Amino acid sequence: MVNSLQAQLLKSGLVDEKKLKQAQRAKKKAAKNTPDKVHDTAAAVEKARNEKAERDRQLNLQRQEEAARRDREAQAKQLIAQAKLDRSGGETAYQFVAKNKVKKIYVTEEQFDKLSRGTLGIVRLSGHFEVIPLDVAEKVAERAPHWPVVIARVEAEQPAEDDPYADFKVPDDLMW
């Protein structure tokens, strides 16, 4: 009764001996082809492993970039904390543009003069604007380019040829 259906078909004459052996060979052949399926499964597992490794590499790269960004920002904060100038006693208002808004800080006369000439810079740290030397401002802008660093750029403006007041210069830092 191992192959009762095969035996019944053979007895009834619907299948001959040749067809029966051919069916058995096909069944054995199908059983032998399972290593291909195993091979396909192994290939799929290997592909999934490679994709996971690539995702892990990308995630690790993002983490490293984030750590490097935080490190540069910490360096910028430290530079600002060490180099900020004391503005206490400042009574002169200096106005500048930060994020499309006009901001005002009070500085001393000497700091106002240096700010307007571009030898000092202004940077925002923890919600407060700090006045720092130009070289430190450039280092901060290099380390944290997304932080607002304000440096007055002094540009020599060329007067028009037919300007009757070309000989009379008006200073930029004129106080009214």
matplotlib code that plots the C-alpha trace (Angstrom):
import matplotlib.pyplot as plt

x = [0.0, 3.0, 1.8, -1.8, -2.9, 0.0, -0.8, -4.5, -3.8, -1.4, -4.0, -6.8, -4.6, -4.7, -0.9, 1.7, 5.0, 7.0, 4.9, 5.1, 8.9, 9.0, 6.9, 9.2, 12.3, 10.7, 9.9, 13.5, 14.8, 12.5, 13.9, 17.5, 16.7, 16.1, 19.8, 19.1, 16.4, 18.7, 21.3, 18.7, 17.8, 21.5, 21.8, 18.8, 20.2, 23.6, 21.9, 19.9, 23.1, 24.9, 22.0, 22.0, 25.7, 25.3, 22.5, 24.7, 27.6, 25.4, 24.0, 27.5, 28.7, 25.8, 26.6, 30.2, 29.2, 26.9, 29.6, 32.1, 29.5, 28.9, 32.6, 33.1, 30.2, 31.8, 35.1, 33.3, 31.5, 34.8, 36.5, 33.6, 33.7, 37.4, 37.6, 34.4, 34.9, 33.3, 30.4, 29.5, 29.3, 28.5, 26.1, 26.5, 23.9, 25.3, 22.7, 23.2, 21.1, 20.7, 18.3, 16.6, 15.9, 17.7, 19.2, 20.7, 23.4, 25.1, 28.9, 31.6, 32.8, 36.0, 34.1, 31.6, 34.5, 36.1, 32.8, 32.0, 35.5, 35.2, 37.9, 35.4, 32.6, 29.3, 28.2, 25.2, 25.8, 23.1, 20.6, 23.0, 25.1, 28.8, 31.5, 34.6, 37.8, 37.8, 40.2, 38.0, 34.9, 36.4, 37.3, 33.8, 32.3, 34.6, 33.7, 30.0, 28.9, 25.2, 25.7, 25.1, 28.4, 28.2, 31.3, 31.0, 32.5, 34.1, 33.9, 35.2, 32.3, 33.2, 31.5, 29.9, 32.0, 29.5, 28.9, 29.3, 29.8, 32.5, 35.1, 32.9, 32.9, 30.3, 31.5, 29.5, 29.5, 28.1, 26.1, 23.2]
y = [0.0, 2.3, 3.4, 2.4, 4.9, 3.9, 0.2, 0.8, 2.8, 0.0, -2.7, -0.8, -0.4, 3.4, 3.6, 1.2, 0.2, 2.7, 5.7, 4.6, 4.5, 7.9, 9.4, 8.0, 9.4, 12.8, 12.7, 11.8, 14.5, 17.1, 15.9, 16.4, 20.0, 21.1, 22.1, 24.7, 26.1, 26.0, 27.8, 30.4, 30.8, 31.1, 33.8, 35.6, 35.4, 36.7, 39.5, 40.5, 40.4, 42.6, 45.1, 45.2, 45.7, 48.6, 50.2, 49.8, 51.5, 54.4, 54.7, 54.6, 57.3, 59.5, 59.0, 59.9, 63.1, 64.1, 63.5, 65.6, 68.4, 68.4, 68.4, 71.4, 73.3, 72.6, 74.0, 77.1, 77.6, 77.3, 79.8, 82.3, 81.8, 82.5, 85.4, 87.4, 91.0, 92.7, 94.9, 96.2, 99.9, 100.2, 103.0, 103.2, 101.2, 99.1, 97.8, 94.9, 92.4, 88.8, 86.4, 89.3, 91.3, 94.3, 93.7, 96.1, 95.7, 98.2, 98.5, 100.9, 103.6, 101.8, 98.5, 100.5, 101.9, 98.5, 96.8, 99.4, 99.0, 95.2, 94.4, 92.8, 90.4, 89.5, 86.0, 84.5, 82.1, 80.7, 83.4, 86.3, 88.2, 88.4, 90.6, 88.8, 89.6, 89.1, 86.1, 84.2, 85.1, 83.6, 80.4, 80.2, 80.7, 78.0, 75.5, 76.2, 77.7, 77.5, 79.9, 83.6, 85.4, 89.1, 90.9, 94.4, 94.3, 97.6, 98.2, 101.2, 102.6, 104.2, 107.6, 108.4, 110.5, 113.4, 113.4, 117.1, 115.9, 113.3, 115.3, 115.3, 111.9, 111.0, 108.5, 105.3, 105.5, 109.1, 109.6, 112.1]
z = [0.0, -0.3, -3.7, -3.7, -6.3, -8.6, -8.1, -8.8, -11.9, -13.1, -12.4, -14.2, -17.3, -17.3, -16.8, -18.1, -16.4, -18.5, -17.4, -13.8, -13.9, -15.7, -13.0, -10.3, -12.1, -12.3, -8.6, -7.7, -10.1, -8.3, -5.0, -6.3, -7.4, -3.8, -3.5, -6.1, -4.0, -1.0, -3.2, -4.1, -0.4, 0.5, -2.2, -0.8, 2.7, 1.5, -0.4, 2.7, 4.8, 2.3, 2.3, 6.1, 6.2, 3.7, 5.8, 8.9, 7.1, 6.1, 9.6, 11.1, 8.7, 9.6, 13.3, 12.7, 10.8, 13.6, 16.2, 14.1, 13.7, 17.5, 18.1, 15.8, 17.5, 20.9, 19.6, 18.3, 21.7, 23.5, 21.1, 21.7, 25.5, 25.6, 23.2, 23.9, 24.7, 27.7, 26.7, 30.1, 30.3, 26.6, 25.8, 22.1, 20.1, 17.2, 14.8, 12.4, 10.5, 11.7, 10.0, 8.0, 11.2, 12.5, 15.9, 18.3, 20.9, 23.2, 23.0, 24.0, 21.6, 20.9, 20.1, 17.9, 15.9, 15.4, 14.6, 11.9, 10.4, 10.3, 12.8, 15.3, 14.7, 16.3, 17.0, 18.7, 21.6, 23.8, 22.8, 23.4, 21.0, 21.8, 20.3, 19.3, 17.4, 13.6, 13.6, 16.1, 14.2, 11.0, 12.9, 14.3, 10.8, 9.5, 12.2, 12.4, 9.1, 10.0, 13.0, 12.3, 12.4, 11.5, 10.2, 8.7, 5.2, 4.3, 0.6, -1.2, -3.2, -6.5, -7.0, -10.3, -12.6, -12.7, -9.0, -7.7, -4.1, -4.9, -2.9, 0.2, 1.9, 4.5, 7.1, 7.6, 11.3, 11.5, 14.7, 14.6]

ax = plt.figure().add_subplot(projection="3d")
ax.plot(x, y, z, "-o")
ax.set_aspect("equal")
plt.show()
